[in-house]
Amino acid sequence: MNKEPDILYQLYYGNIRPCEERYPQDPQFQGELAKFLEMKKTLSAQLSGSQNRCLDALLRQRYQYFHFELAEAFASGYRLGVQLTTAALDQREE
């Protein structure tokens, strides 16, 4: 017996939220994240308090913008997956 709830129910009840997935465990991603954090630390050390606040606001705004980009990429990928599935099922019916 499958203990996992049906994926459609999971989606309906909001239990599937890819945008809330934490950082990938890929070593390359971890390396890039470490570089970014080190660069931010270096830059922050060179800036005044108000400049640091401006940098933080800029990075928060970029995150908000990027969130919309990711949502659109997810939706586009999902649409493509449905189209591929439909095409595969259409081929079976012929």
HELIX and SHEET records of a PDB file:
HELIX    1   1 ILE A    7  TYR A   12  1                                   6    
HELIX    2   2 PRO A   18  GLU A   20  5                                   3    
HELIX    3   3 PRO A   27  GLN A   46  1                                  20    
HELIX    4   4 GLY A   49  GLU A   93  1                                  45    
END                                                                             
